[in-house]
Structure formats: C-alpha cells, structure tokens
Amino acid sequence: MNSILRAALRRMIHTGNLTVTDASGKKNQFGDGSGQLVHFRLNSAVAERKIAFDPSLQFAEAYMNGDLDVLEGDIYDVLKIVFENTGATVAREPWMVALEGIRRATRRLHQMNNLTRSSSNVQRHYDLSEELYRLFLDTDMQYSCAYFERPDATLEEAQLAKKRHIAAKLLVHKDHKTLDIGCGWGGLGLYLARHLEANVTGVTLSQEQHAIANKRAFEEGLSASAQFHLRDYRTIEDSFDRIVSVGMFEHVGVGHFAEYFQHTARLLKKDGVFVLHAIGRSDGPSYTNAFIQKYIFPGGYIPALSEVIPHIEKAGLVVTDIEILRLHYADTLRIWRERFMANRDKAKAIYDERFCRMWEFYLAASESAFRWQNLMVFQIQLAHRQEAVPLTRNYIEHEEKRLKRLECERSSANSQTRQKESIAGR
C-alpha cells in the first residue's frame, strides 16, 4: 500500500475492524478488531496515490470509477468507521492543508451564482429523471430534511410533519400571498394552498420540477391558488404576506447572501413572516466538499449561522425564532439510502453503474456528515416587526394540532368522495 496512505489510516483508525487490500493484493488491518468487519480493496496503485494526496475527492472518485470495491459491508460502513474515529477532524498532511486553503480561498469563484449559472447548476442535479427521485423519496417528493416527531415515524409521516411544522411557523391565513422560493416538485406550496387556502407562487430553476408541480396543482384542482414558475427569485418584484424557502439557500453561494436577504426583505410585507429552512454547519465557515462541488451540487455552499445572521441584520430583518434540527436529516438520509439501494437495479437501468456508485457515495457521505460530523439544519423565522408573531412558541404546537385536524378532515372527505365515485361507477 502507498506508504503515506497507510500511515494516515494508522493515525486515524483506532477502533473498529477495517481491512484494506491494496493493489498488490496484500491485506492491511486497521483498528482494534472490534465490531463488524469492513473490508475494501484498492484496485490500482494510481488510485492509492491519488487518495493519499486528496482523499476528500479521490476516495469518492475511486469508488465511482471502480478503482475501489467494498468486499464486506458497504460504502456507508467504510465511512462510518472513518468518521466514528475522526468526527469532523481528519488527519491531514501539509499538502492537504494547502489544498484546503486553496479551496477555501477560491470558494467565492465556485459560488458565483448569477442568473445563468444558477439555472445551469440547478438543472444539473434537479433535472435528473423524475423516475430516479421516485425510487427513494416519499410520495410527496420532499427532497429536504424530514421532521421525525416519533422515532418510528415513516418517511411519509415525517415529511408531512415537516410541512406542518413550517406552516405553523408561517402562520398562514386564507388568501395570504405566499412565495415559495425553490418550490421543488410543489409539495409544500400545494400543502399551503390545500389546507390553508393560501395564494401560493412557487419558483424553481428546474424544468422538471416546474412541469411536475404545475401538473400536480392541475390534478388537485388547485391551479388557481398554487402557481409555479420557472424563474429566479431575484426577478420577482411583487410583495408577499408570507415567504418560505426550504432547501434552496444552500444554492445561493456565500457571495450572494447579502443580495438574497436584501431582496427577500423587499418582497416581504411589513407585517409579513418569512421562514428559511436550510442545511448549516455547526463549526464555523468553511468550503464545499470537493466531491459534492464537482458531482452533486455545483455552486452550492452550506453556511455557518455566523455567516448568515450578519446579512439578515444588514437587510433590516428581525430574527424572531431559530430552531436547530440535529439528527433529523441523518435519519431522512438513512431512509433515502435504504430505499435507493433497494431500487438500485432500477436506477442502473435509468443511468449506469458509475452513476449508481456516485449516488450511493453521495447519500452515504451525506448521512455520515449529519451523524458524525458538523452538519445540521436550521429554521430561521424572520419578520420586519417583532410583533409579527406571538411572543411565546406555544402557538407552533397549537397550530400544528389544528393543521392535523384539517388534514384528517380533508382525508376523510376525499375518502368519502372516492367511495361515492366507486359506487356510481358500478
């Protein structure tokens, strides 16, 4: 095995049971032998050298390209051993520190998300086949952190709870003009229109999401109250009672935070409420992981709260509530990963083996980052005026209970309608 790689693994892996077969066929043992045996093989000396030089990118690429095969366990098990031993701190050689410095110094260049580049970056990920996303997402196609009110909640239950939780913080009333920035496949916007009779405008840069969201609105008879547009939020000049953004802020880029909050502050009415739901990092400013930047979310960046709050303050908005969702996304990603692996052959039929390996690594690494490293999800509630929301948080629970009743009533009414249609069709 490459001597630098072997030395790095010796320093990192103190517990667990890891075997690495190098390109010459020699087995190397790491850890104290406890727990499940995890074994991977490196298929070329070139891959060993590349991983030793730049593990954050080259380890993932080796797995994608078939230069690394997991023989016992899976890629998640490999990452589990690494991160359980290292947490957010991985042993680094001097050149790795230098490489990290370059990536940190050039992060704004990679995140120059003007109108054209933002559209291109979003379409690279979100315009993948709808069929692919349906292999692992819930039935409502929520592609963001779920909210597990119970440890045994299903993904469908947890994603519904997420929408309910956000809606409760928004305090949406009938006919409230509501802007959904980064509306995805329309699930949250349709929830607000369906249960709260909001007047929803959703925007996305994904052509696939735009088409599916409007199709869903039409099929539910909600086209008049939930309309989805293929446009950048920066081109909107209307004013709104409520603004919500879920899983979109990670695509803004650190150099555009001021622009984001200044523009949303202009869009939000003086008595309005804005809820921002996004992934954050708990250990301060950094840079985007090289694998994620290159293959998954080009132009993306996960911010620390210390990078976000100053721009909120400068935009003249008031922070009325912050909630940190810790392991909720780890559990969400676990279910996505398990569903994807159960449908891996179908994903391979849509794309190919390399794509499936890339997606496996993406889901496993993301879950690991939330479980053992420095990632979390924050929900920030914003307003122009302190009195825009109640002074205690009790209203959130009360509103969630009310929304549950509305959901049950609508479900019951839909069930009765289907029963009548079935009888009439006989």
N, C-alpha and C positions, 0 to 999 in steps of 0.2 A: 504494500500500500504506500502511496505517497507519504513521505515522512512527515510533512507539515500537517496533512490531514489527520494522520494517525495521532500526532501529538495533540492536535486540537481536540480530537474526540476523547483522548485520555484526560485532558483537563476538564472537559465538560461533563462527561458521563460518569457519575459516581454511584448512582443507584439504578436498579433495573437490570435487564438482561438483553443486551444488544450484541448481535453477531453481524459483522460486516465481512463478506467475502470480496476480496479485492480482484483486480483484473487478472492477476496471475493465478487465481484460484485458492489463495491462502485465506483461511478464516482468522478473523481478529475479534477478540472478545472485549467488551466494554461493560462497565457497571459491576455491581456486586452479585449478580446472578439471581436476584430476587424477582419475583413476578413472572409475567408472561414472556416467553422467548419471542423476540422480534429479530428478524434476520433479513437483511437486504444484500444484494450483490451489485457491485460496480462492474460494468461490462467492458470498460476501456480505461487505459491509463490516462488518456486525454481527459476523460470525464473526471478522474481523480484530481488531476492538476487544476482543472477549471473550478471544481468545488472548493479546493483548498484556497484558491485565490479569491473567489467571490461566491461564498455559499448562499447568500440571500437570493441570488438569481440562478446560479448554475446548478444548485441542487434540484430546484424545480425543473429546470430545463432538461437535466439528465433524466429525471423521471418521465417527463413528457416525451422525450425522444427515444425512450427505450434503452438508454445507457445505464439505467438503474432499475432493477427489478426487486420487488419485495417478495421474498420467498416464504416467510412466516409472519403472520399478521398482515397489516395493510399500511398504506402510507400515513394514515391517521395514527396508527400505533407507533410508527417511527417518530413522528413529530411529537407525540405525547411524551416519549422518553426524553427527547431533547429538551422540551420546554418544562417538563417537571423538574429537570435537573438545573435548568438555567433561568427559568422565569423570563423576564424581559431582558436579562443581561447575558449575552453570549460572548464567550471568549473571542477576542479579536486580535489578529496580528497587526503590526504597524501599517501595512499596506491596506488592510481592511478599514482601519481608522481613516486613512487618507481617502479611500474610496467613498466612505460615508460622508466625509467632509465635502467632497465634490458633489455628491447627490444633494446634500443639504444646501450647498451654495447655488445649485442650478435648479432648485425646485420651482422657483417662480417661472423660469423659462419653460419647464414642462407643463406648468399650470396656466399658461397664457390662454385663457378660455374666452376668446372673442366670440362673436355670434357664429361665424363659420366653423371655427374649430370646436366649439361646444357641441354643435349639431353633429359633426363628424364623430367626435368621441362618444357621444351617447349612442349613436346608431351602431357603432362597433360592438357594443355589448347588448343593448336592449332590442336591437332589431334582429337578433338571432331568432330562430324558429319558435313560433308560439308553441309548437308541439314539444319542444325541448323543455320550456318552462312548465308546461303542464305535467311533465314527468315527475316534478318534485315539489312544486308549490301547492298551496291549499286551493280549494275550489274557487275562491275569490281572486286568486292570483296576486296575493300580497307578497311583494318581494322586499320586505323590510322586517325589522325585529318584531316578533310577536310579543304578547303580554300574557304571561302564564299566571293566572290567578290561583291555580292549583298545580301542584307538581305533576299530577296525572292528566292534565288537560290535553286534549288532542290539538293538533296544529290548527284545525278549523276553529275550535273553540278559542284558542289563544289569539288567533288573528282577529276574530270578531271582537274579543275583549280589547285588543289594541285600538281598533276603530272606535269602540265605545269610550275608551279612556280618553282618547284625543278629542272626540266630540264633546265629552263632558267638560273638558278644559276650555273648549272653544265657546261654550255657552251659546250655541246656535239657536236662533228663533226662526219662526216661519218667515219666508221671503228674504232672509238675510242674504245679501250679495256676498258670496264666498268664493275666494280664489284658492285653487289647489295648485301650488307650484310643484311641478314634477308629479303629475297625477297618475303615473303608471298606467295600468290597464283599467283604471277608473273605479276601483273598488271603494275607496274612501269617499270620493265625490258622490257616488251612487248611494252610499250609506246615508250621507248627509241629506241628499235630496229625498230619499225614500222614507226615512224615519223622522226627519226634522223639517221637511218641506223647504229646505234651503234652495236658493237660486245659485247653482254652482257653475263656475267657469274653471275648467281644468286645462292646464297647458303642459305639453310634453314636447321633446325634440325627437322622439321615437315614432317613426311612421307606423310601425306595428302596433304600438300601444295606442296611438291616436285612433287607428281604424277599429281596434277591438273595443276601446272604451265607448266610442260612439255607437257601435253595433249593440253593445250591452244596454246602453241607455235607450235605444230604439226598441229593443226586445222587451224591456221592462215598462215601456210607455212613459219614460222619464226624459225624453229628448227636449221637452220644453223647459225643464228645470235643471238639467245637467248637460252641459255642452262642453265638448273637449276640443281643443285647438292645437294644431301643430305650429307652435311658435315659442320664442324665447320670452321668458318673463320680463326681460328688460325692454321689450317692445310694447308692453301694456301701459296705458296711461289712465285707466279708469280708477275709481275709488271703490273700496270694499269694506263691508262691515266686519268680515272675518277673513283671515288669511291662514292657510295651513300649508306646511311643506314637510313631507315625510320621505327621507332617504334621497333627497336631491342636493342638499347643501354640500355633501361630500364631493360633488362635481363642480363646485363653484371655483375653487382654487384660492390659495391664500392671498394672491394679489388682487382678488376681486371681492373680498369680504366687505370692504367699505362701500363699494358700488352696490352690493346685494342689500345691505341694511338701509342705505340711504334711499334706494328705490322702493323697497317694501314699506319704509316709513312714509313715503309719499303716497303709496297706494292705500294704506290703512287709514280709515276714517278716524277722526279724533276720539271717538268713543269705541273704537274697534278693538279686537283681540286677535293676536297672531300666535300660533303655536308652531314652533320649529322642532322637529324630531330628526335627529341626526346621530351618526356614529362620531364618537370623540375618543381622544386618548387621554389617559389619566396621569401621564408622566411628563407633560410639557411638550412644546413644539418639536417637530421632527421633520421627516420627509417620507414620501410614499415608498413602500416596499418595492424593490426593483421588479420583481415578478409581477406584482399587481399592476404597476405602472405600465409595463411592456405588453402584457397579455390580457388583462381583465378590465381595468378601469383607467385607460389613458387620460391624463389630465386631471385625475382625481386626487384628493388630499383629505385625510382625516385630521381635523384640527383639535388642539387642546382648547379648553374653555378660556384659558388665558389669552388666546389669540382671537377669540370670538367676542368676548364681553366688551373690550375697548371699542370695537366698531359699533356695537349696539348703543353704547353710551354716546358716542360721537354723532350717531344718527338721530339722537333725541328720543329714543325709545326707552321705556321703563321695563325692567325685568320684574315681573310680578310673581313668577314661580319658576323654579328649576327642579327637575326630578332626574335622578340618575338610575337608569335601568342597567343592572350589572350583568348577571348571568342569563338574562332573558334571551339575548342574541346567541349565546353559546348553545342554549337548548333549541332555539329555532334552527340554527345551522346543523345541529346533530340530526334533526328530523329530515331536513333537506338532503343531507349527505346520505342518510339511510335510504330515503326514497329514490335518490338518484342512482345509488348502487343497485337497488332492487330493479331498476329500469335501465341498467347500463347498456344492455344489448339494443334496446330501442334507441338510446342516444347514439350509439355507434352506427346504427342504420341511418340516422339522420345526418351525422357528420362522419367521424372516423375514430380510430383507436387513439391517435395523438390528442384529438380534441377531448376524448373521454378522460385521458390521463391528466390533461390540463385542468379539466373541471373537477376531477377528484382532488387534485392538489389544492385548487382554489378553495373548495368547500372545507377540506380538512385543515388547511392552514388558517383559514378564517375562524373556524371554530376554536382552534388552538389559541389563537391570539386573544379571543374573548375569554377563554377559560383560564389561561396561564400567563398571558402577557398583560398588555396595558390598554386594551380596548374596552369601551363601554358605549352605552347610548345615552344621550341627554335629550330631555324635552324641556325647552325654554318657552315659557309663556311671556308674551310681550304686549305692551299697550302704550298709548301716548299718555294715558292718565292712570294714576294709581287706583282710582275708584272704579276702573272699568270692570273689575272682577270682585267678588266678595272678599272680605278681609281674612277669612279663615278658609282652610282647604276642605271643610265638611261638604261644601257644595258639590265637589267632584264625586264623592260617593253617592250623594243623593241623586245627582243627575244620572249616574251610571245605573242606579236601580230603576229610575224612570225609563231610561232607554231600554233596559232589559224587558220591561213590561211592554213597551212599544214593539219591540222585536217579536215577542210572543204573540201579541195581538195580530200583527201582520202575518206571522207564520200560520196562525190559526185561520185567519181569513183566506189566505192563499190555499190552504188545505181544503177548506170548505168549497172554494171555487173549483178546484181541480176535481173534487168529488162530484159536484153538480155537473161539470162538463163530461165526466166519465159516464154518469147515469144518462145524460142527454144523448151521448154518442152511441149508446147500446141499441 
